[in-house]
Amino acid sequence: MRRAILTLTLLAALWPAPSLAQSRAQLGPLCSTDTTPADQQINACNKIIALKVFTGENLATIYFWRAVGWNKKGDYTQVIADAGEAIRLHASVAAYNLRGSAYYDKGDYDIAISDFNDALRIGPPSGIIFHNRGNAWRSKGEYAKAIADYDQAIKLGPPSAFSWQNRGTSKRALGDLDGALADINEAIRLDPELPQPLTSRAVIWRAKGDLDRAIADTTEAIRLAKAKAPVNIMTPPGSVLISAYSHRALAYEAKGDFDRARQDYAAALEGKPSDAGSKANQATAKVRLSLLSETVPPAPRNTPAAPAPSASKAAPASPVGAASPHPAAEQRQRAETGRETSRRVALVIGNGAYARVRALPNPTNDARAMAKSLRDIGFVVTEGADLDRTAMQATIRDFLRYAARAQVAVVYYAGHGVQIDGRNYLAPIDIQFQAGSGMTEAMMDMDTIMAGLDDQVRTNILILDACRNNPMAPKLASAGPARDIEAGSGLAVPAALGAGATLGAGTLIAFATAPGQVALDGEGANSPFSAALTRHIGTPGLEVQQMLTRVRAEVVAATKGKQVPWSNSSLLGEVYLAEK
C-alpha cells in the first residue's frame, strides 16, 4: 500500500559562476522541483549532468532528482540506477529511501528492506522510512515486523491514514479483527475522502459475516475513487477501483446477489492494474465472473454421506432418511443446502484410467480414502474419479462456486500433472500429450483454481499427489510403478503464495514429492503419500503444518528416502483441519 519518498533541497545557487546563460539557470528549478512533469524534469537534469559543472554532493543531488523523474514515469530500473549513483557520490536518507521504494515496487522486498535499513542507520529516524519498511515486511508476510514499523511511523509522524490502515490490515492478517477495525476506523477519521481504508474495512466486515456493511463501504470507496479519477470518461478505473469492485463483488456473491456480483467483476476487469494486488484481484474477478456467467448445469457430485465414485464422473448419493415420494429430489436439495451453507469444503479428484498414457492404479483409491477422511472431520466434499476434460472442468468450476462462501477450502488431486512454461496443469484421463498451442487448453490450470479461491477471508489448502515429471517428454509410456512418464523438469515451484489479493488466512500448497523428483504410486492400494496423509489428517488438534511434517517423515521412511514430500505456505497462523 502507498509508500512515500523524501526529497532533497537543491543548493540555492546551482551555478558557480554568473556568466552562464539565463536559460541554463532555469534548468535548476525544472530539475529539482517535485511538481515538474516527469519528462521535463528528466530532460532538465540530463542537460545539467551533460554540462559537467557539478561534482560530489551537488552531482548526487542532480542524480537524485532525475531518479524522482523516472519514479513519476514508473521506470523503476532507471530509478534504481540513478538513486544508486546518487548514493555512490554522496549517501543520503532520501536516496536510500527512493531506491528502496523502487525495489519495493519491483517486488524485491529484501533489497528494499536493506535500503530502508541504511536510511534509518544514517538517520535521523523518520516515520516515512518506518512506514515504507513496514510495507515491505507486510508484502513478505512478516506482519509482526510490519506492525512494529507502523507503530514507529505513527509515533514519529507525520500523521498518515495509510500507516493506520496498513497496520490495521496487518493485524487482520494475524486474525486480530477488532484491532484491525480500530486502526482502519482511525485511518478513515484522519482522511474520510480516502477510498482504500473503506475497502480494507469491507474485508473485515466480510470476515465477520456482515455483508451489508461490506457492500456499503465498498460502494462508498467506489464513489470516492471515481471522484478522484480524471474527468476523461475514457480513462479506465485504476487499481483502487479494481480492488473496490472486486471486494464488493465478493460480498454480493456471498450474499447470493449474483447479478450485481457479475456487474462488479466485469467492472474490475475494465481497469489497468498497476501493482501485484490489483493484478491478483483481476485474476480472481476473471475466474469468478466466468463461474457466474456459465449456463451449463453443475457437474454431478457426491453428498457428504455418498459412496466414492468409480466411473468417469462423480456418482449420485444414496437416499438418506425416511421414504418420500421424491427421495432423489429431496436428497439433491439437502446436498445443495449443505454446500451453500458449509464453511469447510473440499474438492477431491483421482485420475488414473488414462487412455493415451500409462494408467495409474492408485489415484482413485487415494481420492476415495481422502474424501472419506475429510468427510469424517466435517468437510462437505465434492468428489470425482477418472474424469475426462469436460467432467473435470465442470467438477472444478462447480466446486469453486460453492467455495465462495467457505472459510476453509481443501483441494486434493491424485493423478498426472505437468509443468508447461512455469505453470502447473492437472491432466484429465482423455489427455493426449503432444506439443502444440492447444496443449494447455486440454488440462486444468492450477493458477485458475488458485485465482478462483483467492480471497482474504479464506484458508486454502491444496494437496497434489501428482507426477512431478513432464509427460510431454519422449517416453510417454514408460513402465514402472511410479506416477512418472519421463524424468523432466517436474511441476513448477509456486513463486509466491498469499501475495497480492490473498493477505488473510493464507494458502498452503503441498506436493507428494520435492521438485524434480518422482511421486511413487506404491505397491499397495494407496500411494505412500496418500496413505500417510489419510492416517494423520483426521488427528484432532494436530496443526496442518505439523501434520505434513509427520506425513513427510513417514513417506521418507516408507520409500527409503526416494520420495520427500514438499510444501510451501503463506499461512499466517495455526490451522486445524480436525478440530479438537
Number of C-alpha atoms within 10 A of each C-alpha: 16 10 19 12 18 14 18 16 9 16 11 8 10 17 15 9 7 9 7 10 8 9 8 14 15 12 19 22 16 20 30 26 17 16 10 16 14 21 14 14 26 23 16 24 25 16 14 22 16 10 9 9 12 17 12 11 16 17 18 24 30 27 29 32 29 28 32 30 28 22 21 17 14 16 15 22 15 19 29 23 15 24 30 21 19 28 21 13 17 15 18 22 25 21 33 29 29 32 31 32 31 26 22 22 19 16 16 16 22 16 17 27 23 14 23 28 19 17 24 19 11 12 12 9 15 18 23 26 32 26 32 28 31 32 31 30 23 25 22 18 23 18 23 17 17 25 24 15 25 29 19 19 26 20 12 14 15 12 15 17 23 23 32 27 27 27 31 30 29 30 22 26 27 20 17 14 21 14 16 25 22 14 23 28 20 18 25 20 13 15 14 14 17 19 24 27 29 27 29 25 27 28 31 28 21 21 19 13 15 15 22 15 17 26 25 14 24 29 20 17 27 23 16 19 21 16 11 12 15 12 9 7 8 7 12 18 22 18 22 22 29 29 28 31 30 29 31 30 29 30 29 21 21 21 16 13 13 18 13 16 26 23 13 23 27 21 20 32 23 16 20 17 22 13 14 17 20 25 20 21 27 28 20 25 30 20 21 28 20 15 19 16 12 10 8 8 8 15 19 18 23 22 25 21 16 19 17 23 21 15 13 16 20 24 19 17 20 14 18 13 9 6 8 10 7 9 15 15 12 15 18 17 12 14 18 13 11 16 25 19 14 17 19 23 29 27 26 27 29 30 30 25 24 20 13 13 20 19 18 21 21 25 29 28 22 29 29 21 19 27 28 19 19 24 19 14 16 17 24 26 27 25 30 32 30 25 25 21 19 14 20 26 17 18 24 22 23 19 27 24 20 21 27 22 25 23 18 22 26 22 21 23 25 30 31 32 27 26 23 16 8 14 15 23 22 25 29 29 25 18 18 18 18 13 10 7 7 9 14 20 10 19 24 19 20 15 14 18 18 19 21 25 25 30 28 22 24 24 24 29 21 20 20 24 28 29 32 31 25 24 26 18 15 13 14 18 14 13 10 12 16 16 28 30 24 20 17 18 17 26 25 17 18 14 8 12 20 23 20 18 24 24 27 29 25 25 28 20 20 19 23 29 27 18 18 17 21 24 29 24 27 19 12 10 14 21 26 26 28 27 20 20 24 20 15 19 21 20 17 13 13 19 18 20 18 14 20 20 15 15 25 23 14 20 26 17 14 15 14 10 11 14 21 23 22 16 21 16 17 22 23 19 13 11 18 18 22 20 13 8
